[in-house]
Amino acid sequence: MTNEGRQTGMRFAGSLQRYLPRIVLSPTILSAVVFIYGFIMWTAWISLTNSGLLPRYKLAGFLQYVKLFQNDRWWVASRNLAIFGSLFIFFCVVFGLILAILLDQRIRVEGALRTIYLYPMALSFIVTGTAWRWMLNPGFGLERLVREMGFTSFTFDWLVNSKMSIYTIVIAGVWQSTGFVMALFLAGLRGIDDSIIRAAQVDGASLPKIYWRIIIPTMRPVFFSAVIIMSHIAIKSFDLVMVLTRGGPGYSSDLPATFMYTFAFTRNRLAFGAASAIIMFMAVMSIIVPYLYSELRIKRNG
Amino acid sequence: MKRCVFVWVMALALVAFMSVPGAMAGEVEVLHWWTSGGEAKSVAVLKDLLEKEGHTWKDFAVAGGGGDTAMTVLRSRAVAGNPPTAAQVKGPQIQQWGEEGVLADLGRVARAEKWDDIIPGVVAQVMKYKGQYVAVPVNVHRINWMWVNPAVFKKAGATIPKTWAELEEAAKKIQAAGMVPIAFGGQDWQEATVFESIVIGLGGADFYRKALVKADPAALNSPTMVKAFERFKSLKQYTDKSAPGRDWNLATAMVIKGEAGMQFMGDWAKGEFTAAGKKPGVDYLALPMPDTDKYFLFNVDSFIFFKQRAVAAGQAAEAMARLILQPKFQEVFNINKGSIPVRLGMPKENFDAPAQRSMDDFVATAASGGLVPSMAHEMAVYPEVRGAIFDVVTNFYNSDMSAADAAKRLASEVAAAK
């Protein structure tokens, strides 16, 4: 190889080194741009058209949104999301925190217990939903079991009661996700410096007071993460409802995600479904954006 | 450099050649969701017949969701400009695909085979887009059946009902005897199946056509419809508590096991009785739902054919369309599937008793005007309208909405969905 050739080679290696990160990253960036942001834009566009069976691209204004807000079933689904989302997040956080604090008491079989509590997370919502559907069915589940034990007037028919069916989804969802929240809190508890607690003990603070005044407040970031993760699970909930109640009785336990699927894919109302998807997207954004904003600002200040 | 360009051109040409759809001579790619035991066997018959004529069959079965999944796949293939040769699409959706301008005209086969003479006009109407055949019907299911366990009726001392009043009387007796009168599955399509049978039983064929086929707001919000809603809700007291969400075949199992007296369901329920080793006329009876013996709510499965670029593929598609309506396929397929032939004038010997009765009624109602498309089974109205009707019916049945409100809501929701 000539001297010139070696120089070209080196120059090539130099530019390769400079461009390599970009080359390596470009497929991911490209796919993110196309398949996430591109399709968000596409869905937004479709929601402004009159698409039925197949997508059409001629704009028709906000007609679909007007129809959406006049649709009774949409409001049932939205109200259900509010009920399900708030109760699901609340109980997951409360139970998760309690379990984490109890597990943090340096008990002997902690490893085994932690696995037991985390185990539901390893199941898919389909399995959870099926199991709870059987347990909650008044014909052969919990109600029958208790009645056969002698309490003949015992009634637990939430699954088949249109006023209560949404709460069965809360029960199954909380059962599934509490272990995960517990793990988050446990990690947070382990990260707290022991010396703070010891200092508080020296000052004569009782254990509940230490938790309430010192430990829980220092876990603020963990609370934030838990709430954000739980809320997006809540908004995109689909499989659990599909299996547990199928949106029923009637459509009393419909959620926006199942609503969107029904209208876009089984009723040939693509634009209408897209409009509901965009509203869901905005709901997620209204939670995520303030969170990211506050998190990023804390980092910049710190 | 020049060689490099040459290689690229060759490679591109090769890729283009390989991806031309239907380039292989005489292949049909068929999208369907007949994947369960008896159904898969039925499809295999068509495949054999087609292969005997020298064409090849490429199976494109998409299971699950009662066809919803298959429709999603079909849509994406059609949007990509690469639809299969034929797809299992039924009812008014044929019109929607026709409007997209992607369907092949089957006029030549239809004229040669005299389709207009061998299938009833009401069914042919569904298969045509702008007067031309674009779809071929395969089989007929009757919706308004009542499946009865005579042992339960005997134990309760009840008579098997022919009218609504008799039905209520029998239901009360069965309930008093400690059994469930009506096996019911609380899913929206099952609720709509029972509801539409009530509508035709109460209002007659003309009212049914006005309300649930033409979706006329005046008929939807009419006193007759209010009465139909009331009658529908009155059934609830004769069902058990665990009904919401139950699958139809589990409800059928309740009748088979003698836990329940009867079920209102289309003739596919027969398959469950047969699989359990029960004999028609002895262990179970199949009768038209009370008040509906003069009517035949039909559900017809059909295939649409997409325009083909290759001549050979077009020929294979026409062969498939022709074979579907030939007596041989009609008989074997429908005996396996538990439905009846859509072709008129077929020999009846090889069919069982309920199917024979269905075949007689099919001919009789086609002549009398009592043969009407089923709304619940996607034969009568566009999916968006059907969905709106489903929403009102299921919400009414599962809440304390009044029948008058339900009729009002029915008219307004249908108008909004159109």
Interface residues (C-beta under 8 A of the other chain):
Chain A: G52 L53 L54 P55 K67 Q70 N71 D72 R73 R133 N137 P138 G139 F140 D157 L159 V160 S162 T245 R246 G248 P249 G250 Y251 S252 T262 F263 F265 T266 R267 N268 R269
Chain B: G65 D68 M71 T72 R75 A78 V79 Q93 Q96 W97 E100 G186 Q187 D188 D240 K241 S242 A243 P244 G245 Y382 P383 E384 R386 G387 D391 T394 N395 F396 Y397 N398 S399 R409 E413 A416 A417
